[in-house]
């Protein structure tokens, strides 16, 4: 488990969390707006 506290891994985990947060917020927006067809058509 010590690799989790390595500086490089911390950075990677930070980026992964950022990507996950963006994906979740985008899916929330799509879910509440009624999906992709309403946005692009």
ChimeraX attribute file (.defattr): number of C-alpha atoms within 10 A of each C-alpha:
attribute: neighborCount
match mode: 1-to-1
recipient: residues
	/A:1	5
	/A:2	5
	/A:3	9
	/A:4	11
	/A:5	10
	/A:6	10
	/A:7	9
	/A:8	11
	/A:9	12
	/A:10	13
	/A:11	12
	/A:12	12
	/A:13	12
	/A:14	12
	/A:15	12
	/A:16	12
	/A:17	12
	/A:18	12
	/A:19	12
	/A:20	12
	/A:21	12
	/A:22	12
	/A:23	12
	/A:24	12
	/A:25	12
	/A:26	11
	/A:27	13
	/A:28	12
	/A:29	13
	/A:30	15
	/A:31	11
	/A:32	8
	/A:33	12
	/A:34	10
	/A:35	13
	/A:36	11
	/A:37	9
	/A:38	9
	/A:39	9
	/A:40	6
	/A:41	5
